[in-house]
Amino acid sequence: MAKAKTVYVCAECGSSAPRWLGRCPACNAWNSLSEEREASSQSTRLSARARADGKGEASLRLSEVAPDAARRILTGIGELDRVLGGGLVAGGVVLVGGDPGIGKSSLLLQALAGVAARGERTLYITGEESRAQVALRAERMRAPGVDDVRVLATTELEDVERSVTAESPSVLVVDSIQTMRCTELESVAGSVGQLREVTARLVDLAKARGMAVFLIGHVTKEGSIAGPKLLEHLVDTVLAFEGDATLSYRIVRTTKNRFGPSHEIGVFEMVREGLREVVDPSRLFLSERAAHASGSLVFPSAQGQRPLLLEVQALVAPAAYGSARRVATGLDGSRLAILLAVLDRKAHVQVLDQDVFVSVVGGARVDEPAVDLALALAITSSLRDRPVSHDLVVFGEVGLTGEVRGVPRAGLRLAEARKLGFTRAILPQSCLERLEPGEREGFALAGVRSVHEALVAAFRG
C-alpha cells in the first residue's frame, strides 16, 4: 500500500510546500506552515476518466439558461434580512465572523427561531457548547419559535451529514466551523486541511439539498476570519460582526454577497434577551451627543444602501514628552496621519507636534474616505477649542494637495441628515453641483474645493 504523502500547508493563504519552511513562500507569513496528510488523488483520477468520454453535461447558451429565482427565507429579523439582501437564499452558504462573546451564536439562534416560527425545519449544530447550554440561552431569549429549533452537539462532520439527511432542514447553523472535523483526515479540527474539507462538503450539501447554511467562524487577532482565504471564496456571503464587547451596540457588515449588495450594514443592541434590531440607528448614535462641544462633528456615512449619521470626535492635547501620539478608534490610523500632514502643510493648522486622539462614537467603524473632511474639521475644532454649529453635517474626501474631492450618494446622505433636523452642510463643490433641486431643500449648503475653504465655512465669525 502506498504511503500517504506529507505536505506542509500555510494557515494564512492555504498554499503548500513539500517541506517545512520558516516563512511561507506565497504570502511571506512566518511560522504558518503545519504538517498535513495529502488526500489521495485516486478518486480524482477516476472522476476525470469517467468524464473523458464526453458524456458529461453539455454547455448551453446564456440565452437558453432560465434565470434561477432562488427562494428567499425570511428570518424575521429585519436588519439581518436586509443585510443578506432580502433574506436567506435556499442553497446559499453564509460565513459569519466576529470576536468571541460579541453575539454571533445569539443572533443566529434568534434567526433560526424566526425561521422555525414560519413553519420551516431548522437545525443548530453546536461544537462548542452542550445541548443544555444552548437550551439555557434559548430560554433566556424567549423568542417565538425557539422551542421548535432542533439541536445537535457534535464535532464530527459525518454526524452532521447524517442528521441533515434524516431531518431535511431548510436552514442549518454550524457553530463553529473550526470545531468540525472530517474523520477521513488525520489532522486536528481547525487545521487548514480540515477547514477546507469540511467547508467544501457543507457547501456541496447545501447546493444539493437547497438548504441555507450559516457557518460561524473564529477571527484572528487582526480581525480577519481564521483559516485560509479559500473559505471566503467557497461561501456565497460573508458577514462581519463588529463592535466592542463592552458596549451594547453591534454592527453586522456584509463584505461579500453573491445574492445582494455588499458593504451593507445592520445595527443591533445587546440586551438581556439577546440582540435587538435598531430601526433608526442614526438617532441612536447621536442620542448622547453633547451640545456645542469642540472636537465633535456629525458625518453622514453611506456604506451600502443605507445612510447612517455618526459622531466623529477628536481630542488634541500638547505632547507631554517624546514624539506626539496618534490614536484612532473606528478609523484608519494611517489616514489620520495623512490628514494631519495635509492640515499642517496646506491649511496652516499646526498640529504635528500635538497628541491627537480620534474616534467614532458607539463602536462603529468607518472605512470610506468621505469621512476625511469631517475628521479634519473635528481636529481643528479641538485644537482651537471652537465648536462648530450643532446643526452641521460634513463629508468629503481630502487629497494630498489639500483639495476636497467628491464622494458618491451625496443626496442620500443629506436626506438622512434632513430627517434628523440638520439644516447646514459642508460638502465638496462637485457634489453640490450634481444635486437635484429637491435634494437641496431645507439646507444651507456650502460647497468647498479645499480644506482651507472648509475651515473658513465652518468657523467663520
MIBA-601483 format. One line per field, with one value per residue (C-alpha): residue in one letter; y, x, z; residue number from 1. Coordinates in pm, 1 decimal. Example, Ala and Ser with C-alpha at 12.3 -4.5 7.8 and 13.67 -1.06 7.14 Angstrom:
! residues 2
r	A;S $
north	-450.0;-106.0 $
east	1230.0;1367.0 $
up	780.0;714.0 $
k	1;2 $
//
This chain:
! residues 461
r	M;A;K;A;K;T;V;Y;V;C;A;E;C;G;S;S;A;P;R;W;L;G;R;C;P;A;C;N;A;W;N;S;L;S;E;E;R;E;A;S;S;Q;S;T;R;L;S;A;R;A;R;A;D;G;K;G;E;A;S;L;R;L;S;E;V;A;P;D;A;A;R;R;I;L;T;G;I;G;E;L;D;R;V;L;G;G;G;L;V;A;G;G;V;V;L;V;G;G;D;P;G;I;G;K;S;S;L;L;L;Q;A;L;A;G;V;A;A;R;G;E;R;T;L;Y;I;T;G;E;E;S;R;A;Q;V;A;L;R;A;E;R;M;R;A;P;G;V;D;D;V;R;V;L;A;T;T;E;L;E;D;V;E;R;S;V;T;A;E;S;P;S;V;L;V;V;D;S;I;Q;T;M;R;C;T;E;L;E;S;V;A;G;S;V;G;Q;L;R;E;V;T;A;R;L;V;D;L;A;K;A;R;G;M;A;V;F;L;I;G;H;V;T;K;E;G;S;I;A;G;P;K;L;L;E;H;L;V;D;T;V;L;A;F;E;G;D;A;T;L;S;Y;R;I;V;R;T;T;K;N;R;F;G;P;S;H;E;I;G;V;F;E;M;V;R;E;G;L;R;E;V;V;D;P;S;R;L;F;L;S;E;R;A;A;H;A;S;G;S;L;V;F;P;S;A;Q;G;Q;R;P;L;L;L;E;V;Q;A;L;V;A;P;A;A;Y;G;S;A;R;R;V;A;T;G;L;D;G;S;R;L;A;I;L;L;A;V;L;D;R;K;A;H;V;Q;V;L;D;Q;D;V;F;V;S;V;V;G;G;A;R;V;D;E;P;A;V;D;L;A;L;A;L;A;I;T;S;S;L;R;D;R;P;V;S;H;D;L;V;V;F;G;E;V;G;L;T;G;E;V;R;G;V;P;R;A;G;L;R;L;A;E;A;R;K;L;G;F;T;R;A;I;L;P;Q;S;C;L;E;R;L;E;P;G;E;R;E;G;F;A;L;A;G;V;R;S;V;H;E;A;L;V;A;A;F;R;G $
north	0.0;340.9;560.5;880.9;1184.2;1459.5;1826.0;2149.7;2385.9;2757.7;2851.9;3205.2;3151.4;2773.7;2720.7;2403.1;2321.4;1982.2;2054.4;2280.8;2640.7;2919.8;3157.7;3081.8;3139.9;3253.9;3509.3;3557.1;3474.2;3346.7;3012.3;2946.8;2607.5;2298.1;1932.9;1774.6;1439.2;1491.3;1343.9;1058.9;1164.1;823.4;938.0;1249.3;1040.4;807.4;1105.2;1251.7;920.0;889.2;1221.8;1160.0;1006.1;1342.0;1220.9;1492.8;1776.8;1979.6;2352.4;2597.8;2947.3;3205.5;3287.4;2924.1;2929.8;3007.1;3264.8;3092.5;3269.9;3149.9;3117.4;3363.9;3251.8;3533.6;3516.2;3765.9;3993.9;4292.4;4416.5;4072.4;4008.6;4345.7;4281.7;3945.0;4118.5;4032.3;3713.4;3380.9;3218.3;2848.2;2670.6;2969.0;2946.4;3238.2;3270.0;3483.2;3605.9;3813.4;3844.6;3598.3;3695.5;3955.8;3772.1;3556.5;3247.6;3450.8;3624.7;3305.2;3120.1;3406.6;3379.1;3005.0;3075.2;3323.7;3070.9;2794.6;3025.3;3039.1;2660.2;2578.2;2298.4;2419.0;2251.6;2400.2;2217.7;2311.6;2202.6;2442.2;2403.0;2125.1;2097.0;2214.4;2533.8;2611.2;2541.7;2788.1;3059.8;2981.5;3001.6;3344.6;3471.0;3362.1;3416.9;3280.3;2954.7;2885.6;2572.2;2417.9;2452.9;2114.5;2098.0;1850.8;1863.4;1709.8;1786.8;1514.1;1615.8;1272.7;1317.9;1647.8;1488.2;1202.0;1443.2;1664.5;1361.3;1248.3;1590.3;1769.3;2119.4;2435.5;2624.8;2484.5;2662.6;2521.7;2673.7;2681.7;2566.3;2549.2;2276.9;2044.0;1766.2;1502.4;1159.9;1070.3;1319.0;1260.2;1627.8;1802.6;2017.6;2375.8;2288.2;2412.5;2071.7;2017.4;2365.7;2324.8;1977.7;2045.9;2373.8;2226.1;1930.8;2154.3;2379.7;2074.4;1955.5;2295.1;2313.8;1955.2;1986.1;2352.2;2421.7;2759.1;2727.7;2961.2;2888.5;3066.1;3132.3;3240.7;3550.2;3621.1;3898.3;4117.4;4075.5;3855.0;3515.4;3241.2;2989.0;3014.4;3284.2;2997.6;2976.8;3317.6;3216.0;2892.9;3055.8;3286.7;3553.9;3679.5;3876.4;4055.7;4103.5;4424.0;4619.0;4646.8;4366.1;4621.0;4835.1;4748.3;4825.4;4568.4;4612.0;4333.2;4425.1;4242.4;4208.5;3967.8;3879.0;3691.0;3746.3;4113.2;4435.3;4417.0;4660.7;4674.1;4715.4;4625.7;4768.5;4574.7;4643.0;4375.4;4330.5;4057.9;3858.3;3866.8;4104.9;4361.0;4528.9;4907.5;5053.5;5412.8;5378.7;5739.2;5870.3;5612.1;5702.9;6075.1;6046.3;6137.9;6397.8;6699.3;7040.5;7291.7;7070.4;7136.0;6845.6;6693.3;6670.4;6470.7;6269.5;6118.7;5779.1;5595.1;5246.1;5011.6;5133.8;5272.7;5620.1;5647.9;5956.7;5908.6;6136.5;6182.5;6309.0;6443.3;6547.4;6744.3;6798.3;6912.8;6626.0;6570.9;6413.8;6239.4;6210.5;6303.3;6019.4;5924.7;5706.0;5621.2;5415.8;5311.2;5494.3;5419.4;5525.7;5577.0;5800.9;6010.5;6063.7;6182.8;6428.1;6579.3;6639.1;6798.0;7026.8;7137.0;7197.9;7301.3;7464.9;7605.7;7429.0;7342.6;7009.3;6779.8;6847.5;6762.3;6437.3;6355.5;6108.9;6043.9;5803.1;5717.1;5712.4;5393.6;5136.1;5190.9;5171.8;5392.7;5280.7;5519.8;5825.5;6052.1;6091.5;6281.6;6632.8;6576.5;6436.1;6732.0;6983.5;6793.7;6801.5;7176.4;7238.7;7062.8;7235.7;7581.7;7486.9;7625.5;7417.5;7407.0;7465.2;7192.4;7152.6;7098.7;6781.3;6743.9;6496.6;6486.1;6319.4;6514.5;6478.7;6519.0;6868.4;6985.0;6958.8;6826.9;6558.7;6443.0;6130.1;5913.7;5932.6;6293.8;6327.3;6013.8;6150.0;6482.9;6313.0;6121.7;6441.0;6629.9;6360.2;6428.8;6806.8;6915.1;7232.3;7304.1;7101.3;7140.7;6918.0;6901.3;7158.2;6881.0;6708.8;7035.1;7090.6;6742.2;6773.3;6784.4;7080.9;6857.5;6730.7;7087.2;7174.6;7266.0;7305.0;7590.0;7423.2;7527.8;7372.2;7373.2;7289.0;7281.9;7217.5;7588.1;7679.7;7421.2;7573.6;7919.4;7785.8;7600.5;7867.7;8199.3;8470.3 $
east	0.0;134.4;247.2;44.9;235.8;306.9;287.8;313.7;18.2;13.1;-258.6;-278.1;-308.9;-354.4;-52.4;154.1;524.1;699.9;898.6;873.0;986.6;1011.7;832.2;558.2;692.2;348.4;233.3;557.4;386.5;623.1;570.9;242.1;322.3;175.9;206.7;-87.0;-151.5;-221.6;-553.8;-538.5;-588.2;-727.9;-1089.7;-997.9;-831.1;-1131.7;-1365.2;-1154.5;-1155.7;-1531.8;-1577.7;-1318.6;-1572.9;-1752.0;-2081.7;-2093.5;-2340.3;-2349.8;-2287.2;-2571.1;-2601.9;-2674.1;-2999.6;-3107.5;-3048.6;-3359.2;-3283.0;-3292.2;-3545.5;-3391.4;-3636.6;-3578.8;-3623.8;-3703.0;-3552.5;-3797.2;-3506.0;-3542.1;-3184.2;-3038.0;-3271.6;-3177.6;-2804.2;-2848.0;-3017.2;-3377.6;-3342.8;-3159.1;-3128.9;-3212.7;-2885.5;-2676.6;-2391.7;-2320.9;-1996.7;-2028.2;-1712.4;-1661.8;-1479.2;-1557.0;-1859.7;-1987.8;-2318.7;-2279.5;-2441.4;-2721.9;-2809.6;-2817.0;-3021.6;-3272.0;-3266.4;-3338.8;-3625.3;-3771.3;-3742.7;-3898.1;-4187.3;-4272.8;-4304.8;-3959.4;-3744.9;-3422.3;-3112.1;-2848.9;-2513.1;-2303.6;-1943.3;-1850.6;-2143.1;-2359.2;-2728.4;-2810.3;-2609.4;-2788.6;-3122.8;-3037.1;-2964.6;-3286.7;-3484.5;-3338.4;-3434.4;-3798.4;-3820.6;-4125.9;-4037.9;-3721.0;-3874.5;-3905.8;-3535.2;-3361.9;-3010.4;-2724.6;-2399.1;-2115.5;-1776.9;-1789.4;-1881.3;-2026.8;-2275.8;-2384.3;-2436.5;-2642.9;-2856.9;-2919.5;-3023.9;-3263.9;-3408.6;-3406.9;-3384.0;-3438.8;-3176.7;-2865.0;-2630.8;-2283.5;-2126.0;-1839.1;-1664.3;-1328.3;-1459.3;-1577.4;-1352.7;-1375.6;-1271.4;-1122.4;-841.4;-587.3;-528.7;-689.9;-1001.7;-929.3;-626.9;-609.5;-689.7;-989.1;-1131.6;-1101.8;-1258.4;-1540.2;-1640.6;-1634.6;-1852.8;-2102.8;-2123.0;-2188.9;-2454.9;-2627.0;-2635.3;-2754.6;-3040.7;-3138.2;-3060.9;-2945.6;-2639.4;-2483.0;-2119.8;-1983.2;-1610.7;-1347.5;-1138.9;-768.9;-626.7;-619.1;-997.5;-997.8;-1166.3;-928.8;-811.8;-713.5;-866.3;-1014.6;-1303.4;-1435.1;-1418.7;-1611.8;-1914.5;-2174.2;-2192.8;-1950.7;-2080.2;-1851.0;-1984.8;-1831.5;-1848.5;-1685.6;-1798.2;-1806.8;-2064.7;-2424.6;-2419.1;-2330.3;-2292.1;-2326.5;-2145.1;-2159.0;-1815.5;-1925.6;-2269.2;-2346.1;-2720.7;-2736.1;-2541.4;-2211.6;-2094.5;-2448.1;-2474.3;-2728.3;-2730.4;-2827.4;-2835.3;-2734.5;-2998.0;-3056.5;-3283.9;-3033.5;-2981.8;-3249.5;-3252.5;-3220.3;-3467.5;-3330.7;-2955.9;-2872.2;-3086.7;-2934.7;-2572.0;-2641.9;-2867.1;-2593.2;-2410.4;-2310.7;-2430.8;-2167.4;-1868.9;-1543.5;-1395.8;-1735.9;-1880.0;-2157.5;-2063.1;-2333.6;-2198.9;-2338.1;-2190.7;-2403.4;-2753.1;-2826.6;-2720.5;-2610.1;-2527.6;-2222.8;-2049.6;-1677.0;-1481.4;-1126.9;-913.2;-591.4;-355.0;7.9;255.1;389.0;718.9;882.1;709.8;341.2;87.6;-174.6;-466.0;-759.6;-1064.6;-1304.4;-1095.0;-786.6;-477.4;-266.6;-537.7;-525.2;-150.0;-202.7;-476.1;-255.2;19.7;-229.6;-365.4;-15.9;121.7;-186.8;-418.1;-152.6;-305.5;-1.6;-94.1;203.2;355.8;29.5;-114.5;-421.9;-694.9;-991.1;-1284.5;-1625.5;-1882.0;-2074.5;-1821.4;-1891.4;-1616.3;-1579.8;-1371.5;-1487.0;-1269.8;-1575.3;-1503.2;-1179.0;-1325.6;-1531.1;-1224.5;-1007.1;-1261.4;-1306.8;-928.7;-916.2;-1217.7;-1048.4;-713.5;-873.8;-1137.2;-1405.2;-1721.5;-1896.2;-2267.4;-2476.6;-2692.9;-2397.3;-2300.7;-1975.3;-1849.4;-1587.0;-1259.5;-935.3;-645.1;-274.6;-270.1;-546.9;-826.0;-1170.9;-1293.4;-1645.8;-1798.4;-2095.0;-2456.9;-2448.4;-2826.5;-2881.5;-2654.5;-2837.2;-3178.1;-3081.3;-2945.7;-3264.4;-3472.6;-3295.7;-3325.6;-2985.7;-3001.1;-2639.1;-2388.3;-2032.9;-1967.9;-1745.8;-1829.2;-1856.2;-2124.4;-2313.8;-2325.1;-2472.6;-2753.9;-3112.1;-3328.1;-3531.2;-3216.3;-3114.3;-3438.3;-3410.4;-3030.3;-2783.1;-2516.5;-2152.3;-1961.9;-1584.3;-1286.6;-1013.4;-959.4;-889.8;-1232.9;-1394.4;-1225.3;-1349.3;-1706.7;-1706.3;-1550.9;-1641.5;-1749.5 $
up	0.0;-96.7;186.3;240.6;127.0;379.9;280.9;476.5;435.1;519.9;769.2;623.2;248.5;206.8;-20.1;25.1;34.4;23.0;341.6;644.1;596.2;846.3;611.9;359.4;5.0;-117.7;144.3;345.0;676.1;945.3;1125.7;944.2;783.7;950.2;855.4;670.9;506.8;138.4;28.9;-218.3;-577.7;-682.4;-668.5;-865.4;-1136.7;-1155.7;-1184.5;-1463.4;-1654.5;-1608.9;-1784.7;-2054.9;-2290.7;-2322.8;-2177.1;-1913.4;-1904.5;-2227.5;-2237.2;-2307.5;-2446.3;-2179.4;-2362.8;-2311.6;-1935.9;-1728.5;-1455.3;-1117.8;-899.2;-574.3;-288.0;-4.9;354.7;598.0;946.0;1095.6;1195.3;964.0;997.4;924.3;629.6;478.1;519.9;345.2;51.6;136.4;337.7;319.0;-21.7;-40.2;-112.4;-6.0;244.9;480.5;678.3;994.8;1168.8;1481.8;1810.9;2093.9;2300.7;2057.0;1998.0;1685.1;1838.8;1995.8;1669.9;1466.4;1729.2;1711.0;1331.0;1349.9;1588.7;1340.2;1058.0;1271.8;1364.7;992.5;973.2;832.0;972.7;1134.4;1280.0;1510.9;1524.7;1826.6;1858.0;2138.3;2380.2;2512.3;2431.4;2784.3;2738.0;2412.7;2582.7;2862.3;2608.1;2422.7;2748.1;2819.8;2473.9;2489.3;2111.5;1926.6;1752.6;1951.9;2108.4;1759.5;1677.9;1674.0;1821.7;1782.0;1981.2;1778.4;1626.4;1357.2;1002.2;934.0;1222.0;1068.4;727.0;874.6;1075.0;772.2;569.9;843.1;935.7;593.6;747.2;545.5;746.3;916.2;1159.8;1232.3;1544.8;1475.3;1158.4;1342.0;1575.1;1297.3;1166.9;896.7;1027.3;687.5;755.8;1032.0;1114.6;1410.9;1391.0;1284.6;1071.9;714.2;564.9;794.1;733.9;359.9;352.4;599.0;433.8;83.3;184.6;365.9;59.9;-162.1;83.9;80.4;-300.2;-342.5;-91.0;-144.2;221.5;356.3;581.1;838.5;929.8;1238.0;1211.6;1462.0;1389.6;1430.8;1647.2;1333.9;1297.8;984.9;971.5;1088.1;832.4;467.1;248.0;48.2;299.5;195.5;-171.7;-112.2;53.9;-102.6;166.1;431.2;731.0;975.6;1329.0;1468.9;1791.1;2130.2;2360.5;2646.2;2460.4;2380.7;2006.5;1741.3;1365.6;1108.4;788.2;453.4;295.8;20.8;-112.8;-433.9;-388.0;-289.1;-230.1;-45.0;226.1;366.9;744.6;1012.4;1364.4;1677.7;2050.1;2300.2;2572.3;2831.5;2599.1;2312.0;2020.3;1939.8;1599.3;1588.4;1338.7;1349.9;1418.8;1329.6;1613.1;1848.0;1770.3;1816.5;2122.6;2373.2;2166.9;2377.8;2259.8;2148.8;2232.0;2049.9;1855.4;1772.7;1420.0;1253.4;946.3;719.5;618.5;317.0;338.7;132.2;50.3;394.3;516.2;877.7;1081.8;1304.0;1551.8;1488.0;1790.1;1815.3;2109.7;2056.1;2351.6;2385.4;2362.9;2715.5;2612.4;2319.1;1984.4;1952.7;1986.5;1727.3;1839.1;1609.7;1714.1;1438.8;1177.9;968.5;1163.7;851.3;705.6;1023.5;981.2;622.9;726.2;995.9;739.8;497.1;771.0;863.7;512.4;313.1;568.9;809.4;1109.8;1321.8;1473.2;1404.2;1747.6;1930.5;2066.8;1856.1;1957.2;1723.7;1741.7;1603.1;1883.6;1962.9;1845.6;1474.7;1214.5;905.7;608.3;335.1;250.9;270.4;644.0;573.4;577.7;893.0;1067.4;961.2;1090.8;1419.6;1478.1;1405.9;1629.6;1921.1;1860.5;1860.6;2121.1;1890.9;1845.0;1509.8;1461.6;1624.6;1310.2;1072.0;883.8;689.6;430.9;155.6;61.1;118.2;-126.7;-58.8;-211.1;21.8;-235.8;-141.9;-380.2;-449.2;-293.3;-402.7;-283.5;-161.0;-192.4;16.4;290.8;301.4;310.3;626.2;785.9;697.8;867.2;1197.7;1178.8;1042.5;833.7;734.7;535.7;411.3;111.2;-198.3;-465.8;-725.8;-514.9;-471.1;-847.3;-906.3;-651.2;-774.6;-662.9;-432.1;-260.1;-164.7;15.1;383.3;377.1;378.4;165.4;142.5;-145.9;-92.9;-313.8;-49.1;320.6;369.4;225.5;454.1;759.3;662.4;609.6;944.6;1167.9;1004.7;1250.0 $
k	1;2;3;4;5;6;7;8;9;10;11;12;13;14;15;16;17;18;19;20;21;22;23;24;25;26;27;28;29;30;31;32;33;34;35;36;37;38;39;40;41;42;43;44;45;46;47;48;49;50;51;52;53;54;55;56;57;58;59;60;61;62;63;64;65;66;67;68;69;70;71;72;73;74;75;76;77;78;79;80;81;82;83;84;85;86;87;88;89;90;91;92;93;94;95;96;97;98;99;100;101;102;103;104;105;106;107;108;109;110;111;112;113;114;115;116;117;118;119;120;121;122;123;124;125;126;127;128;129;130;131;132;133;134;135;136;137;138;139;140;141;142;143;144;145;146;147;148;149;150;151;152;153;154;155;156;157;158;159;160;161;162;163;164;165;166;167;168;169;170;171;172;173;174;175;176;177;178;179;180;181;182;183;184;185;186;187;188;189;190;191;192;193;194;195;196;197;198;199;200;201;202;203;204;205;206;207;208;209;210;211;212;213;214;215;216;217;218;219;220;221;222;223;224;225;226;227;228;229;230;231;232;233;234;235;236;237;238;239;240;241;242;243;244;245;246;247;248;249;250;251;252;253;254;255;256;257;258;259;260;261;262;263;264;265;266;267;268;269;270;271;272;273;274;275;276;277;278;279;280;281;282;283;284;285;286;287;288;289;290;291;292;293;294;295;296;297;298;299;300;301;302;303;304;305;306;307;308;309;310;311;312;313;314;315;316;317;318;319;320;321;322;323;324;325;326;327;328;329;330;331;332;333;334;335;336;337;338;339;340;341;342;343;344;345;346;347;348;349;350;351;352;353;354;355;356;357;358;359;360;361;362;363;364;365;366;367;368;369;370;371;372;373;374;375;376;377;378;379;380;381;382;383;384;385;386;387;388;389;390;391;392;393;394;395;396;397;398;399;400;401;402;403;404;405;406;407;408;409;410;411;412;413;414;415;416;417;418;419;420;421;422;423;424;425;426;427;428;429;430;431;432;433;434;435;436;437;438;439;440;441;442;443;444;445;446;447;448;449;450;451;452;453;454;455;456;457;458;459;460;461 $
//
